[in-house]
Amino acid sequence: MPEYTFPGVYVEESGSNPHPIAGVSTSTAAFIGIAGSGPFAPTLIASWTEYQAAFGSSHGTGFLGHAVQGFFANGGTRCYILRVEETVEPAVSLQALESLDVSIVCSPDGNAIAGMSAALIEHCERMRYRLAVLDAPQAPAPVDGPPVALRSSYAAYYYPWVRLAECAEHGAIAAPACGHIAGTYARTDREQGVWHAPAGKPILGIAGLDQSVTEKQGEALNSLGVNTLRNFPGRGNLVWGARTTSQDPDWKYVNIQRYFIYLEHSIDNGTQWAVFEPNGEPLWNAVRRSVSDFVFNEWSNGALQGSKPEQAFFVRCDRTTMTQDDIDNGRLIVEIGVAPVRPAEFVIFRIGQWTADAKRDCS
């Protein structure tokens, strides 16, 4: 604190919030698949040209190159490439992604590599802050919905495949749409926000769709958790669905799941400063202020319902969220309720951090 040595008026600058929370990135993707050449370690790229430099211009036997090209054509800006060997268990291959800052994962070769789609879901559920974009088999239409093993709030399932135009390397071919969808996610996040549904959006960089889906078929598939791609005269080829494969009504929408992932991840990252601080009223007030300011900004940006902040969210961090045992053992628990933009009541999740009063085993 400054030392004042004579009478007068002094002005001190003070930050309005010493611990502001920044929103995390939501649009970095990871593509897992088969390539004809290139490294097997995860490789960060920021353009189709960079992909070609690292993995070659040939698409090889898999669909990895097509998916990456579709990602950038639809608005993606950065992604990791994980070239895999078909003889290696998918779960083992995916371990290489665990330390990376990734929000979307997909494998355009998921239908060719045994167990890959299920492994992607398990990976996302365990990592908590990722969502898997999955492709249905090329044909026929999945009239029974996604397989039971692929039911999860951490996965979205798309049908049909897309048709890619002829080029010097290949004629017109059908390819999985996951790369184009991941790019659409990134474009929607950037232009509207992660809370907006990535649906009703044009699919760029394709010649058409591999299968035609009627309105009646689309309604039936959508109700089963299959997001369809459809052609509309005068509007083109559009993503026509934004559901997860979960049967839990609270988590059936892709944008709701991805928005809550964004909120929780941002708050978790943004409250790490509280670790090892004394677990008492001053800390609780500071955490509550930081989280409230962050969620208030989300409401101001239109991500939450309500004409007033108290209708949109609440933040609690006090003796109603923690027992004396929690306090004694250094557990700081913040309870946040938000009303996302949809007809729903508050959905509550809890964030926990360890404080300086944590009783730890130092042996």
Secondary structure, DSSP 4 states (H G I P E B T S, - for coil): -PPP-SSS-------S-SSPPPPPP---EEEEE--SSS-SS-EEESSHHHHHHHH-S--TTSSHHHHHHHHHHTT---EEEEE--TTS-HHHHHGGGTTS--SEEE-TTTTTSTTHHHHHHHHHHHHSS-EEEEE--SSS--TT-S-GGG--TTEEEEES-EEEPP-SS--SEEE-SHHHHHHHHHHHHHHT-TTS-S-S-B--S-SEESS---HHHHHHHHHTT-EEEEEETTTEEEEE--B-S---GGG-BHHHHHHHHHHHHHHHHHTGGGTTS--SHHHHHHHHHHHHHHHHHHHHTT-B--SSHHHHEEEE-STTT--HHHHHTTEEEEEEEE-BSSS---EEEEEEEE-TT------
